[in-house]
Amino acid sequence: MLCSLKVKGFRNFNEECEVNLRTDKSYEFNTHAVNNGVVCSAVMYGGNGVGKSNLGLAILDLTCHLLDTSNIIPSLHVNYLNASISDESLAQFIYTFDFEGVEVVYNYGKEKCTEAIYEMLQIDGKEVVRIDRRESALATYNLAGTEALKNDFTGRNISPIKFLESNALLDSTKEAKAFFQFIDFVKGMVFFRTLTKTTEFHGGPLETKRISQRIIEQDKLKDFEAFLNESGVECLLIQTGDAGKEQIEFDFGNKSIEFSLIASTGTISLGNFYYWYLKLLNKEVTFAYIDEFDAYYHFALAKRIVKLVSETSCQSIITTHNSTLLSNHVLRPDCYYILDQNALKPLYELTDRELRKAHNLEKMYRAGAFDE
């Protein structure tokens, strides 16, 4: 799991901003939201323009140069570095992960999204990969099985970590296991919005199948129908079309109409969410940054969606402006964060009170109890 990230020099983060998902709180409710002292399900608040979306892109930044099939939001190619830093400065990232008690630290700097200038990977305190192209194009490896691995990256911008994953046959060690757990985790990281189309995403590979095709192929049409009805959209759904051109339609008895033609904006958003929800349930996604997920949702539906996500095995951060989600009936005080002035802090760090299950977090938030 992702434990923390420090980022500086990326987009609006001219000063260092830290995402710390560790917690030492021992709340005895909603314990599923925390695993071994790391928050698995977080909800983030923050004013307009404070950088919630940029923070998600920062968390997903390592996918841009470590994955062969990374999907990169186009604006990152033209708007990457913080505008106030000097031309010689880099965007700098330090990630800390935990895989079965083994700590993995990945530190790198970039001047554009697809190429790292320097990279250092540590596993359990041991530096296993290093390159600094400002000094040399030679990488150093310190993993059993890399002795004969090519380490000269002159004229090649590929990450030595990516090269290692593709070309080395590592010995079976604790470090090798953690290395491949790290790679697998990165491959499953995604940033997405469900407001319009599924193509509003960033990170690991996305299949080209239509939402309706995926639902039908997985025999989930009735489940999708039940999901919509439980979300307040009363409907009957049927499958139409030939193989490869299947589509979902609303069934009105004497007539049926294709789903996307008459579904409301909120219902379309639910359909997009369900597409991603299937991926979470199938463990295709390891980390999901879900941005502005509930713009078209009733507050009760938004709570339901957060609960559904939190009950999967996927680590997640959800951004919202919906204060009704601030409830100990949904998550717990160490799972709610506020981003303000390049600082991300959990609620319990923003008040002198000892937050308990009986506290009305929404009421406190609206009253300014968490304003520094």
TITI-156127 format. One record per residue (C-alpha): residue number from 0; x, y, z. Coordinates in steps of 0.2 Angstrom, whole numbers, plus 5000, padded with zeros to 4 digits. Example, Ala and Ser with C-alpha at 12.3 -4.5 7.8 and 13.67 -1.06 7.14 Angstrom:
r num: 0 xx: 5062 yy: 4978 zz: 5039 $
r num: 1 xx: 5068 yy: 4995 zz: 5036 $
end
This chain:
r num: 0 xx: 5000 yy: 5000 zz: 5000 $
r num: 1 xx: 5005 yy: 5018 zz: 4998 $
r num: 2 xx: 5010 yy: 5025 zz: 5015 $
r num: 3 xx: 5016 yy: 5043 zz: 5010 $
r num: 4 xx: 5021 yy: 5054 zz: 4996 $
r num: 5 xx: 5032 yy: 5070 zz: 4997 $
r num: 6 xx: 5030 yy: 5081 zz: 4981 $
r num: 7 xx: 5038 yy: 5098 zz: 4977 $
r num: 8 xx: 5040 yy: 5108 zz: 4961 $
r num: 9 xx: 5025 yy: 5099 zz: 4952 $
r num: 10 xx: 5011 yy: 5111 zz: 4945 $
r num: 11 xx: 5004 yy: 5121 zz: 4960 $
r num: 12 xx: 5016 yy: 5113 zz: 4973 $
r num: 13 xx: 5030 yy: 5125 zz: 4973 $
r num: 14 xx: 5034 yy: 5120 zz: 4991 $
r num: 15 xx: 5034 yy: 5103 zz: 4998 $
r num: 16 xx: 5017 yy: 5095 zz: 5000 $
r num: 17 xx: 5016 yy: 5078 zz: 5010 $
r num: 18 xx: 5002 yy: 5065 zz: 5008 $
r num: 19 xx: 5004 yy: 5055 zz: 5024 $
r num: 20 xx: 4992 yy: 5040 zz: 5025 $
r num: 21 xx: 4999 yy: 5033 zz: 5041 $
r num: 22 xx: 4989 yy: 5034 zz: 5057 $
r num: 23 xx: 4992 yy: 5029 zz: 5075 $
r num: 24 xx: 4973 yy: 5031 zz: 5080 $
r num: 25 xx: 4965 yy: 5016 zz: 5087 $
r num: 26 xx: 4946 yy: 5019 zz: 5083 $
r num: 27 xx: 4936 yy: 5004 zz: 5086 $
r num: 28 xx: 4923 yy: 5008 zz: 5072 $
r num: 29 xx: 4925 yy: 5007 zz: 5053 $
r num: 30 xx: 4941 yy: 4997 zz: 5056 $
r num: 31 xx: 4940 yy: 4991 zz: 5038 $
r num: 32 xx: 4946 yy: 5008 zz: 5032 $
r num: 33 xx: 4963 yy: 5006 zz: 5040 $
r num: 34 xx: 4975 yy: 4992 zz: 5037 $
r num: 35 xx: 4991 yy: 4990 zz: 5048 $
r num: 36 xx: 4991 yy: 5008 zz: 5052 $
r num: 37 xx: 4989 yy: 5014 zz: 5034 $
r num: 38 xx: 4973 yy: 5022 zz: 5029 $
r num: 39 xx: 4965 yy: 5012 zz: 5015 $
r num: 40 xx: 4950 yy: 5023 zz: 5011 $
r num: 41 xx: 4951 yy: 5042 zz: 5013 $
r num: 42 xx: 4940 yy: 5057 zz: 5008 $
r num: 43 xx: 4948 yy: 5073 zz: 5004 $
r num: 44 xx: 4941 yy: 5091 zz: 5006 $
r num: 45 xx: 4948 yy: 5108 zz: 5000 $
r num: 46 xx: 4942 yy: 5124 zz: 4992 $
r num: 47 xx: 4942 yy: 5127 zz: 4974 $
r num: 48 xx: 4959 yy: 5129 zz: 4966 $
r num: 49 xx: 4969 yy: 5122 zz: 4981 $
r num: 50 xx: 4976 yy: 5108 zz: 4970 $
r num: 51 xx: 4965 yy: 5092 zz: 4974 $
r num: 52 xx: 4966 yy: 5086 zz: 4956 $
r num: 53 xx: 4984 yy: 5090 zz: 4955 $
r num: 54 xx: 4988 yy: 5081 zz: 4970 $
r num: 55 xx: 4980 yy: 5065 zz: 4962 $
r num: 56 xx: 4990 yy: 5068 zz: 4947 $
r num: 57 xx: 5006 yy: 5069 zz: 4958 $
r num: 58 xx: 5002 yy: 5053 zz: 4967 $
r num: 59 xx: 5000 yy: 5044 zz: 4950 $
r num: 60 xx: 5015 yy: 5053 zz: 4942 $
r num: 61 xx: 5026 yy: 5037 zz: 4944 $
r num: 62 xx: 5015 yy: 5028 zz: 4931 $
r num: 63 xx: 5020 yy: 5040 zz: 4918 $
r num: 64 xx: 5038 yy: 5033 zz: 4916 $
r num: 65 xx: 5037 yy: 5016 zz: 4924 $
r num: 66 xx: 5022 yy: 5009 zz: 4913 $
r num: 67 xx: 5023 yy: 5004 zz: 4895 $
r num: 68 xx: 5005 yy: 5008 zz: 4892 $
r num: 69 xx: 5002 yy: 5022 zz: 4904 $
r num: 70 xx: 4988 yy: 5034 zz: 4900 $
r num: 71 xx: 4993 yy: 5052 zz: 4903 $
r num: 72 xx: 4982 yy: 5066 zz: 4904 $
r num: 73 xx: 4987 yy: 5077 zz: 4889 $
r num: 74 xx: 4989 yy: 5093 zz: 4899 $
r num: 75 xx: 5004 yy: 5086 zz: 4908 $
r num: 76 xx: 5014 yy: 5087 zz: 4893 $
r num: 77 xx: 5013 yy: 5106 zz: 4892 $
r num: 78 xx: 5010 yy: 5110 zz: 4911 $
r num: 79 xx: 5021 yy: 5100 zz: 4922 $
r num: 80 xx: 5033 yy: 5110 zz: 4932 $
r num: 81 xx: 5028 yy: 5123 zz: 4944 $
r num: 82 xx: 5029 yy: 5140 zz: 4935 $
r num: 83 xx: 5038 yy: 5149 zz: 4949 $
r num: 84 xx: 5053 yy: 5137 zz: 4950 $
r num: 85 xx: 5069 yy: 5140 zz: 4941 $
r num: 86 xx: 5073 yy: 5132 zz: 4924 $
r num: 87 xx: 5086 yy: 5121 zz: 4932 $
r num: 88 xx: 5074 yy: 5114 zz: 4945 $
r num: 89 xx: 5065 yy: 5098 zz: 4944 $
r num: 90 xx: 5049 yy: 5091 zz: 4951 $
r num: 91 xx: 5054 yy: 5080 zz: 4965 $
r num: 92 xx: 5044 yy: 5065 zz: 4972 $
r num: 93 xx: 5047 yy: 5053 zz: 4987 $
r num: 94 xx: 5035 yy: 5038 zz: 4988 $
r num: 95 xx: 5035 yy: 5026 zz: 5003 $
r num: 96 xx: 5026 yy: 5010 zz: 5001 $
r num: 97 xx: 5023 yy: 4995 zz: 5013 $
r num: 98 xx: 5021 yy: 4977 zz: 5006 $
r num: 99 xx: 5019 yy: 4964 zz: 5020 $
r num: 100 xx: 5029 yy: 4974 zz: 5032 $
r num: 101 xx: 5043 yy: 4978 zz: 5019 $
r num: 102 xx: 5046 yy: 4996 zz: 5016 $
r num: 103 xx: 5049 yy: 5002 zz: 4998 $
r num: 104 xx: 5055 yy: 5020 zz: 4995 $
r num: 105 xx: 5055 yy: 5027 zz: 4978 $
r num: 106 xx: 5064 yy: 5044 zz: 4975 $
r num: 107 xx: 5065 yy: 5053 zz: 4959 $
r num: 108 xx: 5066 yy: 5070 zz: 4950 $
r num: 109 xx: 5059 yy: 5075 zz: 4933 $
r num: 110 xx: 5058 yy: 5090 zz: 4921 $
r num: 111 xx: 5044 yy: 5082 zz: 4910 $
r num: 112 xx: 5032 yy: 5069 zz: 4914 $
r num: 113 xx: 5038 yy: 5054 zz: 4904 $
r num: 114 xx: 5057 yy: 5055 zz: 4909 $
r num: 115 xx: 5066 yy: 5054 zz: 4926 $
r num: 116 xx: 5082 yy: 5063 zz: 4928 $
r num: 117 xx: 5087 yy: 5054 zz: 4943 $
r num: 118 xx: 5080 yy: 5038 zz: 4952 $
r num: 119 xx: 5083 yy: 5029 zz: 4968 $
r num: 120 xx: 5074 yy: 5014 zz: 4974 $
r num: 121 xx: 5076 yy: 5007 zz: 4992 $
r num: 122 xx: 5069 yy: 4991 zz: 4999 $
r num: 123 xx: 5070 yy: 4988 zz: 5017 $
r num: 124 xx: 5083 yy: 5002 zz: 5019 $
r num: 125 xx: 5094 yy: 4995 zz: 5006 $
r num: 126 xx: 5097 yy: 5005 zz: 4990 $
r num: 127 xx: 5094 yy: 4992 zz: 4975 $
r num: 128 xx: 5093 yy: 5004 zz: 4960 $
r num: 129 xx: 5101 yy: 5021 zz: 4957 $
r num: 130 xx: 5104 yy: 5032 zz: 4942 $
r num: 131 xx: 5108 yy: 5051 zz: 4941 $
r num: 132 xx: 5109 yy: 5056 zz: 4923 $
r num: 133 xx: 5116 yy: 5073 zz: 4929 $
r num: 134 xx: 5132 yy: 5064 zz: 4933 $
r num: 135 xx: 5132 yy: 5048 zz: 4923 $
r num: 136 xx: 5121 yy: 5037 zz: 4911 $
r num: 137 xx: 5126 yy: 5022 zz: 4921 $
r num: 138 xx: 5114 yy: 5014 zz: 4933 $
r num: 139 xx: 5119 yy: 5003 zz: 4948 $
r num: 140 xx: 5109 yy: 4988 zz: 4953 $
r num: 141 xx: 5110 yy: 4979 zz: 4970 $
r num: 142 xx: 5098 yy: 4964 zz: 4968 $
r num: 143 xx: 5103 yy: 4946 zz: 4967 $
r num: 144 xx: 5101 yy: 4941 zz: 4949 $
r num: 145 xx: 5106 yy: 4958 zz: 4941 $
r num: 146 xx: 5124 yy: 4955 zz: 4940 $
r num: 147 xx: 5124 yy: 4953 zz: 4921 $
r num: 148 xx: 5111 yy: 4966 zz: 4918 $
r num: 149 xx: 5115 yy: 4980 zz: 4906 $
r num: 150 xx: 5117 yy: 4996 zz: 4915 $
r num: 151 xx: 5122 yy: 5009 zz: 4902 $
r num: 152 xx: 5108 yy: 5020 zz: 4898 $
r num: 153 xx: 5117 yy: 5032 zz: 4886 $
r num: 154 xx: 5105 yy: 5039 zz: 4874 $
r num: 155 xx: 5090 yy: 5030 zz: 4882 $
r num: 156 xx: 5078 yy: 5038 zz: 4893 $
r num: 157 xx: 5070 yy: 5022 zz: 4899 $
r num: 158 xx: 5069 yy: 5020 zz: 4918 $
r num: 159 xx: 5082 yy: 5007 zz: 4925 $
r num: 160 xx: 5068 yy: 5001 zz: 4936 $
r num: 161 xx: 5056 yy: 4998 zz: 4921 $
r num: 162 xx: 5071 yy: 4990 zz: 4912 $
r num: 163 xx: 5075 yy: 4979 zz: 4927 $
r num: 164 xx: 5057 yy: 4973 zz: 4928 $
r num: 165 xx: 5057 yy: 4968 zz: 4910 $
r num: 166 xx: 5074 yy: 4960 zz: 4908 $
r num: 167 xx: 5080 yy: 4953 zz: 4924 $
r num: 168 xx: 5077 yy: 4936 zz: 4931 $
r num: 169 xx: 5079 yy: 4940 zz: 4950 $
r num: 170 xx: 5084 yy: 4927 zz: 4963 $
r num: 171 xx: 5070 yy: 4923 zz: 4975 $
r num: 172 xx: 5073 yy: 4935 zz: 4989 $
r num: 173 xx: 5063 yy: 4946 zz: 5001 $
r num: 174 xx: 5069 yy: 4961 zz: 4991 $
r num: 175 xx: 5064 yy: 4953 zz: 4974 $
r num: 176 xx: 5047 yy: 4949 zz: 4981 $
r num: 177 xx: 5044 yy: 4967 zz: 4987 $
r num: 178 xx: 5051 yy: 4974 zz: 4970 $
r num: 179 xx: 5038 yy: 4965 zz: 4960 $
r num: 180 xx: 5024 yy: 4969 zz: 4973 $
r num: 181 xx: 5029 yy: 4987 zz: 4970 $
r num: 182 xx: 5028 yy: 4985 zz: 4951 $
r num: 183 xx: 5011 yy: 4976 zz: 4952 $
r num: 184 xx: 5004 yy: 4990 zz: 4963 $
r num: 185 xx: 5010 yy: 5004 zz: 4951 $
r num: 186 xx: 5002 yy: 4995 zz: 4937 $
r num: 187 xx: 4985 yy: 4995 zz: 4946 $
r num: 188 xx: 4985 yy: 5014 zz: 4950 $
r num: 189 xx: 4972 yy: 5025 zz: 4942 $
r num: 190 xx: 4966 yy: 5043 zz: 4943 $
r num: 191 xx: 4948 yy: 5045 zz: 4936 $
r num: 192 xx: 4933 yy: 5055 zz: 4936 $
r num: 193 xx: 4915 yy: 5048 zz: 4933 $
r num: 194 xx: 4907 yy: 5065 zz: 4927 $
r num: 195 xx: 4906 yy: 5061 zz: 4909 $
r num: 196 xx: 4916 yy: 5048 zz: 4900 $
r num: 197 xx: 4927 yy: 5034 zz: 4906 $
r num: 198 xx: 4942 yy: 5041 zz: 4896 $
r num: 199 xx: 4944 yy: 5055 zz: 4909 $
r num: 200 xx: 4957 yy: 5045 zz: 4918 $
r num: 201 xx: 4976 yy: 5043 zz: 4921 $
r num: 202 xx: 4987 yy: 5029 zz: 4925 $
r num: 203 xx: 4987 yy: 5010 zz: 4921 $
r num: 204 xx: 4980 yy: 5003 zz: 4905 $
r num: 205 xx: 4962 yy: 5005 zz: 4901 $
r num: 206 xx: 4953 yy: 4992 zz: 4889 $
r num: 207 xx: 4945 yy: 4999 zz: 4874 $
r num: 208 xx: 4928 yy: 4990 zz: 4877 $
r num: 209 xx: 4912 yy: 5000 zz: 4879 $
r num: 210 xx: 4905 yy: 5001 zz: 4897 $
r num: 211 xx: 4889 yy: 4991 zz: 4891 $
r num: 212 xx: 4900 yy: 4978 zz: 4882 $
r num: 213 xx: 4910 yy: 4975 zz: 4898 $
r num: 214 xx: 4895 yy: 4974 zz: 4909 $
r num: 215 xx: 4887 yy: 4961 zz: 4896 $
r num: 216 xx: 4903 yy: 4951 zz: 4894 $
r num: 217 xx: 4904 yy: 4949 zz: 4913 $
r num: 218 xx: 4886 yy: 4944 zz: 4914 $
r num: 219 xx: 4883 yy: 4959 zz: 4926 $
r num: 220 xx: 4868 yy: 4966 zz: 4917 $
r num: 221 xx: 4856 yy: 4961 zz: 4931 $
r num: 222 xx: 4868 yy: 4967 zz: 4944 $
r num: 223 xx: 4870 yy: 4983 zz: 4936 $
r num: 224 xx: 4851 yy: 4985 zz: 4935 $
r num: 225 xx: 4850 yy: 4981 zz: 4954 $
r num: 226 xx: 4864 yy: 4994 zz: 4957 $
r num: 227 xx: 4854 yy: 5007 zz: 4948 $
r num: 228 xx: 4838 yy: 5003 zz: 4957 $
r num: 229 xx: 4847 yy: 5003 zz: 4974 $
r num: 230 xx: 4854 yy: 5020 zz: 4969 $
r num: 231 xx: 4837 yy: 5027 zz: 4967 $
r num: 232 xx: 4835 yy: 5025 zz: 4948 $
r num: 233 xx: 4820 yy: 5014 zz: 4945 $
r num: 234 xx: 4822 yy: 5004 zz: 4929 $
r num: 235 xx: 4822 yy: 4988 zz: 4919 $
r num: 236 xx: 4837 yy: 4984 zz: 4908 $
r num: 237 xx: 4839 yy: 4973 zz: 4893 $
r num: 238 xx: 4853 yy: 4968 zz: 4881 $
r num: 239 xx: 4851 yy: 4971 zz: 4863 $
r num: 240 xx: 4862 yy: 4970 zz: 4847 $
r num: 241 xx: 4873 yy: 4957 zz: 4839 $
r num: 242 xx: 4889 yy: 4950 zz: 4846 $
r num: 243 xx: 4902 yy: 4963 zz: 4848 $
r num: 244 xx: 4889 yy: 4977 zz: 4846 $
r num: 245 xx: 4879 yy: 4973 zz: 4861 $
r num: 246 xx: 4871 yy: 4988 zz: 4870 $
r num: 247 xx: 4860 yy: 4991 zz: 4885 $
r num: 248 xx: 4843 yy: 4998 zz: 4884 $
r num: 249 xx: 4829 yy: 5004 zz: 4896 $
r num: 250 xx: 4814 yy: 4992 zz: 4894 $
r num: 251 xx: 4798 yy: 5001 zz: 4895 $
r num: 252 xx: 4787 yy: 4985 zz: 4890 $
r num: 253 xx: 4781 yy: 4990 zz: 4873 $
r num: 254 xx: 4797 yy: 4999 zz: 4869 $
r num: 255 xx: 4815 yy: 5000 zz: 4873 $
r num: 256 xx: 4828 yy: 5014 zz: 4872 $
r num: 257 xx: 4847 yy: 5014 zz: 4872 $
r num: 258 xx: 4854 yy: 5018 zz: 4889 $
r num: 259 xx: 4864 yy: 5033 zz: 4885 $
r num: 260 xx: 4851 yy: 5042 zz: 4874 $
r num: 261 xx: 4839 yy: 5045 zz: 4889 $
r num: 262 xx: 4849 yy: 5042 zz: 4905 $
r num: 263 xx: 4851 yy: 5058 zz: 4915 $
r num: 264 xx: 4868 yy: 5065 zz: 4918 $
r num: 265 xx: 4868 yy: 5058 zz: 4936 $
r num: 266 xx: 4863 yy: 5040 zz: 4929 $
r num: 267 xx: 4877 yy: 5041 zz: 4916 $
r num: 268 xx: 4889 yy: 5046 zz: 4930 $
r num: 269 xx: 4883 yy: 5030 zz: 4939 $
r num: 270 xx: 4885 yy: 5020 zz: 4924 $
r num: 271 xx: 4903 yy: 5026 zz: 4923 $
r num: 272 xx: 4906 yy: 5023 zz: 4941 $
r num: 273 xx: 4899 yy: 5005 zz: 4940 $
r num: 274 xx: 4912 yy: 5002 zz: 4926 $
r num: 275 xx: 4926 yy: 5006 zz: 4938 $
r num: 276 xx: 4918 yy: 4998 zz: 4952 $
r num: 277 xx: 4919 yy: 4981 zz: 4943 $
r num: 278 xx: 4937 yy: 4984 zz: 4941 $
r num: 279 xx: 4939 yy: 4987 zz: 4960 $
r num: 280 xx: 4929 yy: 4972 zz: 4964 $
r num: 281 xx: 4939 yy: 4961 zz: 4952 $
r num: 282 xx: 4955 yy: 4968 zz: 4960 $
r num: 283 xx: 4961 yy: 4975 zz: 4943 $
r num: 284 xx: 4964 yy: 4992 zz: 4952 $
r num: 285 xx: 4976 yy: 4993 zz: 4967 $
r num: 286 xx: 4975 yy: 5012 zz: 4971 $
r num: 287 xx: 4961 yy: 5023 zz: 4965 $
r num: 288 xx: 4961 yy: 5042 zz: 4966 $
r num: 289 xx: 4943 yy: 5047 zz: 4962 $
r num: 290 xx: 4941 yy: 5065 zz: 4959 $
r num: 291 xx: 4925 yy: 5075 zz: 4961 $
r num: 292 xx: 4915 yy: 5059 zz: 4961 $
r num: 293 xx: 4898 yy: 5065 zz: 4967 $
r num: 294 xx: 4894 yy: 5081 zz: 4958 $
r num: 295 xx: 4878 yy: 5074 zz: 4952 $
r num: 296 xx: 4873 yy: 5063 zz: 4967 $
r num: 297 xx: 4861 yy: 5065 zz: 4980 $
r num: 298 xx: 4870 yy: 5065 zz: 4997 $
r num: 299 xx: 4863 yy: 5048 zz: 5002 $
r num: 300 xx: 4869 yy: 5041 zz: 4986 $
r num: 301 xx: 4886 yy: 5049 zz: 4989 $
r num: 302 xx: 4887 yy: 5040 zz: 5006 $
r num: 303 xx: 4883 yy: 5024 zz: 4998 $
r num: 304 xx: 4896 yy: 5025 zz: 4984 $
r num: 305 xx: 4910 yy: 5029 zz: 4997 $
r num: 306 xx: 4905 yy: 5014 zz: 5008 $
r num: 307 xx: 4905 yy: 5003 zz: 4992 $
r num: 308 xx: 4923 yy: 5009 zz: 4988 $
r num: 309 xx: 4929 yy: 5007 zz: 5006 $
r num: 310 xx: 4923 yy: 4989 zz: 5006 $
r num: 311 xx: 4934 yy: 4984 zz: 4992 $
r num: 312 xx: 4952 yy: 4979 zz: 4993 $
r num: 313 xx: 4958 yy: 4994 zz: 4983 $
r num: 314 xx: 4966 yy: 5008 zz: 4992 $
r num: 315 xx: 4957 yy: 5024 zz: 4988 $
r num: 316 xx: 4956 yy: 5043 zz: 4990 $
r num: 317 xx: 4940 yy: 5052 zz: 4985 $
r num: 318 xx: 4939 yy: 5071 zz: 4983 $
r num: 319 xx: 4923 yy: 5080 zz: 4987 $
r num: 320 xx: 4914 yy: 5096 zz: 4993 $
r num: 321 xx: 4900 yy: 5086 zz: 5000 $
r num: 322 xx: 4901 yy: 5089 zz: 5019 $
r num: 323 xx: 4887 yy: 5076 zz: 5023 $
r num: 324 xx: 4900 yy: 5063 zz: 5020 $
r num: 325 xx: 4909 yy: 5069 zz: 5035 $
r num: 326 xx: 4902 yy: 5056 zz: 5047 $
r num: 327 xx: 4908 yy: 5043 zz: 5058 $
r num: 328 xx: 4895 yy: 5032 zz: 5051 $
r num: 329 xx: 4904 yy: 5032 zz: 5034 $
r num: 330 xx: 4922 yy: 5032 zz: 5039 $
r num: 331 xx: 4932 yy: 5038 zz: 5054 $
r num: 332 xx: 4942 yy: 5055 zz: 5059 $
r num: 333 xx: 4959 yy: 5048 zz: 5053 $
r num: 334 xx: 4951 yy: 5045 zz: 5036 $
r num: 335 xx: 4945 yy: 5063 zz: 5032 $
r num: 336 xx: 4958 yy: 5075 zz: 5026 $
r num: 337 xx: 4958 yy: 5094 zz: 5021 $
r num: 338 xx: 4970 yy: 5101 zz: 5008 $
r num: 339 xx: 4974 yy: 5119 zz: 5011 $
r num: 340 xx: 4990 yy: 5130 zz: 5007 $
r num: 341 xx: 5000 yy: 5115 zz: 5001 $
r num: 342 xx: 4997 yy: 5105 zz: 5017 $
r num: 343 xx: 4986 yy: 5090 zz: 5018 $
r num: 344 xx: 4981 yy: 5085 zz: 5036 $
r num: 345 xx: 4968 yy: 5073 zz: 5044 $
r num: 346 xx: 4954 yy: 5080 zz: 5054 $
r num: 347 xx: 4962 yy: 5075 zz: 5071 $
r num: 348 xx: 4977 yy: 5086 zz: 5067 $
r num: 349 xx: 4967 yy: 5101 zz: 5065 $
r num: 350 xx: 4958 yy: 5102 zz: 5082 $
r num: 351 xx: 4963 yy: 5101 zz: 5100 $
r num: 352 xx: 4948 yy: 5090 zz: 5104 $
r num: 353 xx: 4950 yy: 5071 zz: 5105 $
r num: 354 xx: 4938 yy: 5066 zz: 5091 $
r num: 355 xx: 4926 yy: 5052 zz: 5096 $
r num: 356 xx: 4912 yy: 5042 zz: 5087 $
r num: 357 xx: 4899 yy: 5053 zz: 5095 $
r num: 358 xx: 4906 yy: 5069 zz: 5087 $
r num: 359 xx: 4896 yy: 5077 zz: 5073 $
r num: 360 xx: 4911 yy: 5080 zz: 5061 $
r num: 361 xx: 4900 yy: 5089 zz: 5048 $
r num: 362 xx: 4893 yy: 5101 zz: 5061 $
r num: 363 xx: 4911 yy: 5104 zz: 5067 $
r num: 364 xx: 4918 yy: 5107 zz: 5049 $
r num: 365 xx: 4904 yy: 5119 zz: 5045 $
r num: 366 xx: 4907 yy: 5128 zz: 5061 $
r num: 367 xx: 4925 yy: 5130 zz: 5057 $
r num: 368 xx: 4932 yy: 5118 zz: 5070 $
r num: 369 xx: 4945 yy: 5112 zz: 5058 $
r num: 370 xx: 4951 yy: 5129 zz: 5052 $
r num: 371 xx: 4969 yy: 5133 zz: 5056 $
end
